Amino acid sequence: MLVKVFGSAVYGICATTITVEVTVAQGIKFVLVGLPDNAVKESQQRIESALTENGYRIPGKKIVINMAPADIRKEGTAYDLTLAIGILAASGQIPDTLLHNSLIMGELSLDGGILPIKGALPIAIQARNEGFKRIILPIENAREAAIVRDLEVFGAENVLQVIQFLSGDENALLKIFIDEHAAFNPDQQYNEVDFSDVKGQENIKRALEISAAGGHNVILIGPPGAGKTMLAKRLPTVLPPFSLEEALETTKIHSVAGKMGKYKSLLNQRPFRAPHHTISDVALVGGGGNPQPGEISLAHNGVLFLDELPEFKRTVLEVMRQPLEDRIITISRARFTVEYPASFMLIASMNPCPCGYYNHPEKECVCGPGVVQKYLNRISGPLLDRIDLHIEVTPVHFDELTASRPSERSETIRERVVHAREIQKARFLEVDGVYCNAQMNSRMLRSWCKIDASGNQLLKTAMERLNLSARAYDRILKVARTIADLENSKNIEIPHLAEAIQLRSLDRENWAG
């Protein structure tokens, strides 16, 4: 008897339906084909124990299982439940009437419990797109999949519940329904941190407001204890709220990476990722033998914070250059190519020298001759060119640190940022994939960043004195456009350009004097 059960494989952030064909015939053999990896091949022992513990068995006959399409490698333990149900149906222990329009996934423990899997959201989306009526998943993943409309989602705690459900007991499994609009709460606040916690540093707060308003990358340069990390961690609190589309896209990436956690449905807050400087290039951009999203993709639609930037390996930093421009990362191998979204805001911080006190107003730098320049050379010019704002962070004076006057709250700054983003949204309404000034290309710059003769002269002088590249010229125009949007100005004026140039003036050859 031939039975077909349906599962799914995740590649990148998209899923592919896998048809598991099971036949039971005379003989004694267990054959599993269709490019399964070792984790899939080991499922026989887990299935045998799980079924035995719940009063069922693998028949002592020849069992042949094909996982189609056979030219796609099947990886992981999520096919355990699919294979187990296929064996039971093919051997006549349960009916197969519901299998043709059901997609079933889950890892089995030895006692029959069903463990969570990765990628439940893209699997559910693909199941809906291919016309499946229902999907059966581990109970921990069910809320995540239930965001998908027009698909019945059932959560299972053990294999016996699935067997009873497929045998006709409709109440054996818990049907999960999530209203995506009720689950989506973009106004949820970051209660732990707020810009009002930061004393002084008004010029840095202004620069981060500009950064958030236009989606610009930032680097903070200053001595230890000046507040670089504290300021960076508060940047997400002033970013615009998630849109539902952004939330779904970001949730899909975290689902594939297994970062959603149990019983979660949608991400409501923009991600903030802060990897340690010992991270490898694969962990940062993604990839590996079994491709997984890296930190830049986990920060999609949010913030990637690289603390102590020069301490990261040179190769790790260089692999970020292309994603910073294209906002997507392509992982190419001999057998496959996958793409992960990587539209993130980069905020980096660094000391001006190894000891941290170069150009400090009070403490003396103890670094030897040439050491400062060597330290700064760890960051390449092309990477630095892709960072829009270079901000010098100075230590907070004691009087400001102990002042009792209240600082501006993140909520107030956020209102101005959202207003500026609304202006940009209207500007780019007819342009796909562009929603903020930082994403403008050269053609858009010519259309929306026009400046008069005096502005041209100011930029020319800045380019010559600071020896800036053509890319830096574009970045200055984008930042000036954002400053104009914050002030509700239709045109880029001289003050907007001057502030944008000032925020760019810490170019690498100026740091070392």
C-alpha positions, 0 to 999 in steps of 0.5 A, a space after each residue: 500500500 502506497 501512502 503520501 504524507 506531506 512535510 516541508 523543507 526550509 531553504 533561506 526564508 522560504 519553504 518547499 513542500 516535501 512529499 513523503 511516499 511510504 510503501 509496506 511490502 513483504 520482507 524485512 528491511 527499512 529503506 529511506 531514500 531522497 537525500 536524507 542527512 544523518 539526522 533524518 536517517 536516525 529517525 527510525 530509532 526515535 520513531 520506533 521508540 515513540 510508537 512502541 511507548 504509545 501502543 503502536 509499532 513499526 511493522 516487521 516488513 519491508 518499508 520503503 520511504 522516498 522523500 520527494 523531490 529526491 534531488 533536494 537534501 533533507 536535513 534535521 529532525 523535523 520529519 520524525 512525525 511526518 515519517 511516523 504517520 506515513 508508516 502507520 498509515 501505510 501499514 493500515 494502523 490509522 486511516 489516510 483520509 485526512 493526509 492528502 490535505 494536511 501538512 505534518 511536521 515535528 521532532 519526536 522524543 523517545 516517549 512520543 512527545 513532540 518537540 519544537 522545530 525551526 521555520 514554522 512560519 514560512 512552512 505555514 505560509 507555503 502550506 497555505 499557498 499550496 492549498 493545504 487545509 490544515 497543518 499539524 505542528 508542535 504546540 510550541 510552534 502553533 501560535 507562530 504558524 497561526 498568524 497565517 490566515 486561511 489555514 487550520 493550525 493544530 498544536 500537538 504535544 505527543 504523537 498519540 494525540 496526532 494519531 487520535 486526530 487522524 483517526 477521527 477524534 476532532 478534539 484530540 488536537 488543540 486548534 489554534 487561532 490568532 488574530 494577527 491584528 490583535 497579536 500585533 502590537 507595534 506600540 509596545 514600549 521599550 520599558 527598560 531603557 529610555 533616552 531620558 536616562 542619559 544625562 547631557 550628550 544633547 548633540 549625540 542625541 540629536 545625531 541619533 535622532 537624525 540617524 533614526 529619521 533617515 535610517 542612516 548608519 552611525 559610528 560613535 567615537 569616544 573614550 571609555 565611559 563616555 556613554 557610547 553603549 548606553 546611547 546605542 542601546 536606546 536607539 531602537 526606542 526612537 525608531 518608528 513602530 513596526 508595520 505588520 509587513 515588517 513584523 511578518 518578514 522579521 518574524 519569518 527570519 527569527 523563525 528560520 533561525 529558531 530564535 522565536 521562543 516557545 508559544 510566540 506569535 509575532 515580533 512586536 519590537 524592532 530587533 537589536 542585535 549586539 554580537 561580541 567582537 569574537 564573532 566569525 564572518 559566517 555567524 555575522 552574515 549567515 551560511 554554514 553547512 546547513 545555512 542559517 541567517 546571520 546576525 545581520 539578517 536577525 537585525 533585519 528592520 532593526 539595529 545591529 550594534 558593533 561595540 568596539 569596532 576595531 576589535 572585530 576581525 578585518 574579514 568579518 567587517 569586510 563581508 558587511 560591505 556588500 549587505 550595507 549597500 544592497 540590503 540583502 546577503 546571498 550565500 552561494 555554495 556549490 549545491 545551492 544558493 540562498 538569500 537572506 534579507 539584511 536591511 538593518 541600521 548599523 551603529 558602531 562604537 570605538 575608542 579613538 586609540 588602544 588606551 582610549 584617551 586620544 584627544 581626551 580633554 583631561 587624560 593623557 594618551 599613552 599610546 606610542 607613535 604610530 599606534 593610533 593610526 595603526 589602530 584606526 587602520 583596522 577599519 577600511 576606508 570603503 567600510 567607513 564610507 558606508 557609515 553616514 554619521 561619524 560622531 565624536 562622543 566626549 565625556 559628560 561633565 560632572 555638573 551635567 551628570 548630577 543635574 536634576 533637570 529632566 531629559 527629553 524622553 524617547 517618546 518625544 523624539 520618536 514623534 519627530 522621527 515618525 513625522 520625518 519618516 511619513 514625509 519620506 514615505 510619501 516621497 518614495 510612495 511609487 518606488 519599491 523597496 525604498 522607505 527612507 532617505 538612506 536607501 536612495 540611489 544616485 538617480 533619486 539623489 538628483 531628483 530629491 536632493 537638489 541644492 543651490 549654488 551656495 550649497 554646491 560651494 559649501 560641499 566643494 570646500 568640504 570635499 577638498 578639505 576633508 578629502 572625501 570620496 564620491 560615496 561620502 558626497 552622496 551620504 552628506 546629501 542624504 543626511 542633509 535631506 533627512 535634517 530638512 525633513 525633520 525641520 519640515 523643509 521642502 528644500 535642503 538649505 545651507 544650515 542642513 548641509 552644514 550640520 550634515 558635513 559636521 556629522 561627517 567631519 571625523 573622517 579617518 585621516 582626521 582622527 589621528 590628527 
